[in-house]
């Protein structure tokens, strides 16, 4: 009989503690969010080409001429992107040894056009930071016809280079990076 009382008492205690545990629980809902964007893609479409440059003399290329550097970016249509352009680039000789040359990029003269790939629109850029914010076109073709979710913007940039009087003769080449990010 004692064993039955002990077993009954054990079940009673187990039920009591299980009941307590059930009342000590709670649950909370947590929201989850996400924003989906199209990756920004870009491409250089023309080289900033100074041509033949005379030692000791500056050669300036404006963003409005055919030898200006050109690039484009695409992403979510009609969104704004901020483009950052460096102040200068280094080009090095490809025909022997010699000192590098610095290309000063004309960030204040940067041109952009979201309508089509034509050098038409100027942009107001912050020449000190080298940034400009522009809207992508309403469609990938830049003609405003047939919204497809993708937009484009086109850029042209000029600059200047001044080889020293003793600059190594020969061909020079180099690259610079232009960075774009969404700014909405």
N, C-alpha and C positions, 0 to 999 in steps of 0.2 A: 504494500500500500504506500509505503514511503517512496518507493521508486516512482509510482504513478503520480504522486503529488509533486515530486521533483521534476518529472518530465512535463507535467502540466504547467508548473511554474516557469520552466525554461521556455516553453512556447509562449507563455504570456509575456515574459520579458522580451523575447525576440519580436513579437508582434508590436509591443510598445515602442521599442527602439526603431523598428522599421517605420512605424507611423510618424515618429519624430523626424526621421530623415526625409520623408516625403514632404513634410511641411517646411523644411529648411531649404528647399530648392526653389530656384526661380530661373527664368530664362529672359533674355533680352534680344530684340531684333536689332541688327546692325545693317545700315544701308550700304550698298556697294554702287559705285558710279564709275563711268569710263567715258572718255571723249575720244572718238575715232577721227583721225585726220589722214589725209593722203600724204605720203612722204613727199617732201620737196625734192625734186630732181633738177639737175642743171647740167649745162654743157658749155664749153668754150666753143664759139662758132667762128672766130677770127682772131688771128695773132696781132698783138700790138707791134706793128712792123715799122721800124725807123729807117730801113733801107741803108744806103751808104752814108756814113757819118764821118765828117772830117775831124781829125784830131784838134782838140782845143776849141771846138765850136759846138754850141748847143743845137740840138735838133728837137723841135717841138712838134708833136702830133696832137691835133685837136680831136675830140670825140665825134666831130661831124664829118671827118674825112674817111675815105675808103680804107686807109691803113690803120684805123683805130682798132683797138681790141674789142671784141664783142663776145657776149655770153647771154644765156637765157636761163630762166628758172620756170618750173611748172609745179603746180600743187592744187589745192582746193580752190575752185573757181570763185572769184570775187573776194577772196580773203586777202588781207594785207600781209606782206612779208617785209622784213627789214634786212637789208643787204649791207654787209660790212666790207669795205675795200681798204687794203693796207695803204700806207702812205708811200711806200716805195717797194721796189723789187731789185734783186741782184741778178745781173746777167754775167756769165763767165765765158771766156774764150773757148772756142771749140777747135782752134787751130794753133796749138802750142801752149806755152805757159805765159802767164801775164796777170796783171791785176784785174780784178773784177770791176765792173761798172755798175753804178746805181741808176736805176730808172725811177724818176719821181713821177708818181701817178697823179693825174689831175682829178682828184676826188670832187672838187667843186664844179668841174665841167662835165660830170657824169650825165649821160643821157639815158632816158628810159622811155619805153613805149609799151603799153599793155594792149593796144588795139591791134597792131600788126608789126611785122618785122621791118619797120621803116624808121630811119632816124628822123623823128619829127618832134617829139616832146622833150622839153628839158625837165629836170627835177630839182627840187631844192634839197640839197644834201648838207649834212653837218660836216663840213670839210675838216674840222678839227678832230672829229672822231671817225670820219670816213663812213658814216652810216646814212642810209636813205630808206624811207619806208614808202612802198608803192603797193597798189592793188594789183592782184592778178586779174587777167581778163575774165570775161563771163563764160568763156569756153576755150577749149584747147587750141582751136584754130585762130583765136584772136579776132574773129570776125563778128562775134555776137550772135551767130546763127547756130541753133541746135545745142542747147545746153547739155553738156555731157559730164559735168562734175569736175572737169579739169580746167585750169586757167593757166595762162602764160604771161610772162613779162620779159622784155628784151632790153639789154643794156649795151652801151658803147662807152669806152673809156679811152682817154688820151693820156699823154705823159710827155716827159722830156728826158733826154740823156745828153750828157756832156762828157765826151772822152777827154782825158788829160792830153796835154801836148806830147807826152811820152807814152801814151797808151799803146799797148801791144796791138799791132795791126792784125786783122783777121775777123772771123765770124764770132759773134757772141750770142748766147741764148740763155734763157732762164724762165722760171715760172713764178706766179704769185697766186695766192688763193683768195677767192671771194666767197664769203659765207652768207647764206640766207637762212632765215628762221621765221616762223609765223609770229606775227605781232598783234593778233586780234585779242 
